[in-house]
Each structure stands twice: as C-alpha cells, then as structure tokens.
Amino acid sequence: MGLVNRGRGVFAALPSYVAAVAELSVSAALTDDVSGAVVIVPGSGDWWQAMLAARAGGAAAVVVADPHVLPREALTPRPWPSGLPVIVERPRLRPDVVADAVRARRGSPARMVTVECAAPAAGLDAVIRDGFGWARSLVQGPLTLRSGAAVAQARIALLDAAGPAGRSIPATLAGTATGGRHAGGLLQLLALGEVRTEVTVDQPAGLTRLETSTGDGTLRAPERYESSARLALRRALSACSAGHPVTDLNELLEDSALTWDLCGA
C-alpha cells in the first residue's frame, strides 16, 4: 500500500481558501493545527493582531486575505521578522497581472501615471491603497505624496517618483465614494509614455483587463482564470518550500503609508 502525500497543512476557514486547498490537493491539505501550517488570516477586523497570533503559534507562512486599511497605530509592533513569509492577497493588485503589465512595456519607462478609484465609502481607502500599489509597480519605484486633499466622499493626490536617470515621474490619484453595498470597487490606471498601459479592475463585474499600446498596435493580455485565493495560496506554498524572500508585506505597508498620509491631508 503506497504512502499518501497530504501536502503542506493549511489552516483556513474562508470558503475561497477551502476551495483553493481542494484544488491544490497534491501540495496542500486542511489542518486544525497552526504549527507548521500556512495560516490564512481574514483581512477583516484587526488582521495585524491575527497575523501576530499565527506567528506565535508556529505558522510556517501567513496569507492575509484581502486586508482592509487599518489605522496606522494598529500596526505595531514593527517591523515584521523576515524569517516568516507573509503573502498578501490583493485581488485588485494581482502579482501575475502586474507582471504581465510590466513585461509588456519591455523596459519602456512610464512618463506619467493616472489612477481613478471608486468604491462604497467603507472600502474606498483599500481601493485607493491598491491604486497606489499599481502606480508604484508601473513606475517601478517608491512614490512620494506631494499634496492631497481628503473629504468624506472623495480623495485626490498628487505624487511623483524618481524614474530613470533621476527623471521625476508625475502621478495623480482620484478616489470617489459610491452608493451601494457591493464588495470591492473599481480601479482604472493609465500609464503614458512611448508605451501606453491601461488597466481596469471592476470587482463587482468580475473584470480585470490589461491593454498595452505601442507603435505596432494594441495588445490585450489574456484573461487570468485562476482565483486570487488560489494564486495567493500557491505563492505561500512556494515560499515555504523554496525559501525565496517575499516582499508583499513591505509593499502593503508602503502603499498603506501613502493612504494614511492622504487621509490626513
């Protein structure tokens, strides 16, 4: 009788991750024991404290599922120890789609970036944070908030980033609160230069579209059918087995810092 490979234990209660474990049955299996497991932390509530609890329980890796924006003072102590990989699932900022966008530009720098966001008021700041993440990814460098304004129903930010040869790349972001209670939001990004990148993420419609325009025409990237949860879990399992460094948490905190600064403008 052969041995059954149950794969890495995954401590999860969220339905999307339970389904992802079932789809990755060769490399993952549900477990009730946090120790040595990939622990899925829901992004609602105080997810930072839940992440600390997973580390204290001996987790091999943590996945933070679609985190909302916590107050700056809630994210203590910091920094997070580098020995425990943390994968952050950001459905509006999927790493595979970001990689497609960067690769399609073929090294051509963006000269200007504009981002527009819309979401119900309770989720607007999280969509804005991911808009900052998209801008950061396309300019391939840190952003600096130069000025901004925030009121109950809207946000606007003027930013720049250091581009190639020290060239300053301007960026703008506008966010608007909408009615309704549908989860998620709408995010549209435009990166201009010799190559034009246009990104649309419409969560209520289940749409993610990436188009790249050059002198040869416009190319639309193939649709990604893998769920965001399954992608995040695969990355966590890979981080456990390969030991590659993961920068998700640092990038999330960088984008969150801009969001906090904008909200305090």
N, C-alpha and C positions, 0 to 999 in steps of 0.2 A: 504494500500500500504506500503510495507516494506521499511526500510531505505537502501540505497546503501552505502556500505563501500568502499570508494575510496582509502583508504590506505594512506601511507605517500607520500607527494609530492616529486617528483624527477625532478630537473631542469637539463635537459640533451639535447644535440644536437647531440652527437656522435651516429651514427646508431647502433652500438653494444649495447649501453645502452638504446636506444629507444626500441630495440628488447627485452632487458632484462626486462624492465618495463612491456612490453606486456605479457611476460611470468610469471611475478610476479604480475598479476593484482589484486590479493586479498590484497596484502600488499603494493603496490606501484601504483602511478598514475603520469603521466606527469603534470608538472605545469610550469607556466611562472613567478612564484614568488619565489625568492631566500629565502625569510624569512621563517624559519621553515622547509625548504626542505633539502633533500640530494642533494648536488650540485656536478655535475660531471665536473671536471676540466681536459681538454685535457692535455696530457703530453708533447705536443709540445710547442714551444715558451717559454715565461717566466711563467711557470706554478706556480712558487712560488708567484709571484705577483697576479696571478688569484686566488690562494688559500687565500691570504690575503683579496682580494676583497670579496670573498664569506663569509669569517668570518665577515667582516664589514657589509655585507648585511643581517646578521642574520641567516646564514645557520645552520641547526641542525647537519649536518655532511658533510664532504667533501670526495669525491673519486677522487684521482689523477690517471688518466688512462695512464698506460704505460709511465711513465715520462722518458725523456732523461736526461743526466747528465748536470746540469747547472754549470757554473763557481762558485767556492767557494764564491766569493764576492757577487754573486747574491742572495744568500740565507740569507738575512738579512731583518728585524730583527729576532733574535732567542733568546731564544727557543720558540717553538710553545706552546701556552697555553694548558694546559691539559684538559680544560673543553670541547673542541670541538673535537670529534673523527675524525681522518683522516685515511681513508683506502687507501692504495697504491696498485693499480693493477699492479702486476709484472708478466706478463704471463710466463716468464721463471722461475719464483720462486713462483709457486702457493702454498699457505699455506696448501692446502689439500694434495698435493703430498709430500711436505716437512714433514708433519705429518706422512704420510704413511712410508716415509723413516726412520724417527727417531723411529717410533713404531716397524718397522720390525727388527731393530737392538736389541731390547729387552734389552736395557741398556748396551750393549757391546760397549766400547769406541773405537773410531777410533784411529789408531796408526799413520796414515799418510793420507793426502788428496792431490790429484792432480786434477787440473781443466784445461781444454783446451777450448778456446773460438775462434770463427771465425765469422766475420760479415763484411759487407761493412764498409769502413773507417768511414763514418759519424755516424754509430751506434755501433762501436766497444766498446767504453768506457761504454755504457749502458749494453752491454752483459757482459763485464768484471765485472762491478759493481754487477750484479746479480750472476756471478760466485763467487765473494767474499761472497755474501749472502748465497749461497749453502754451501760453506766451513764453514762459521760461524755456520750455522744450524746443520751441521753434527758433528762438534767438540763441539757444544753446549757451546760456549764461544767466547769472543772477539778475533779477530786476531790482530797480530802486524806485520807490514811490516818491515822486517829486511834488505832487499836490493831489488833493482829493476832496470830495465832499460826500457826506452821507446823511440822508434823511430817512424817515420811516419807510418810504416806498421806493427809494432809489439810491444808487451809489454811482459815483463816477471817479475815475482815477487816471492820472497822467503819470507815466512811468518812462524810464529808459534803461537800457542795458548796454554794456560795453561789447561791441561787436569786433570783427576782425580789424587788426591794425589800430585798435583803440577807437574805432568809429562808434559814435553813440547811435543806438537804435531806439527810436521813439516807439512807445506803445500806449494804447488807450484801452480802458475797460469801462463799460457801462452796464449796470445791473438794474433791473426793474422788477418790482414785486407784482405778481399777477393774482387774480382771483382763483378760486377753486382749491381743492384739497388733494389733487393728484400728486403722487410722489414723483420726485425727480424734477427736472426742469429742462430748459432749452439753452444751448450754448452754441454760439456761432463765432468762428475765428477766421480772420483773413490775414495772411502774411504776404506782403508785397515785396517785390524785387525783380530781378531778372526771371525768377520763377515765382509763380503765384500759387499759394496753398490756401484752399478753402475747406474748412471743417464745419460740419453741422452735427450736433448731438441733440436729438429730440427724444428724451427718455419716455414721455407719455406715449409717443408714437412708436417707440422701439426702433428708432432710426439712428444710425451712425453713418455719415457719408464723408468721404475724403476725396477731394479732387485736386489734381496738380496740373497747372497750365504752364507750358513752355512755348518756345517759338515753333515747336513741332505740333502743337495742339494740346488738347486737354485729356488727361487720363484719370479715370475714376478707379480707385482702389477696390479690389474685390471685397465683398461683404464678409465680415467675420461672424461665423455661426456659433463658435464656442461661447458658452455663457461666461460672464465676468467672474462668477464664483469659481467655476471650474478652472479658468485661467489662473486665478489667484492661488488656488489650492495646488495646481501643478507647479507653480513657481515656488511655493513653500516647500513642497516635497523635494524639488530640485535643490533648494538651498540647504536642506538637511543632508542630502546625500553628497552634494558636490562641494559644499562649504564656500561657495562664492559669496563675496560681500554683497549686501543688499542695501540700497540707498533710499528705499521707499519712505522710511520714517523721517529722515532728514529732509527729504524733498517736501513731505507733507508739512513739516514744521516751518520750512522756509515759505511755502505758499500761505500757511496759516498766519505767519507774522505779518505779511502784507495785508491780509484780510483784517487782522486786528487793528493795524495802523490805519487802514481806510475807514473802518467803522468808528475809530476815534477821531477822525478828521473833523 
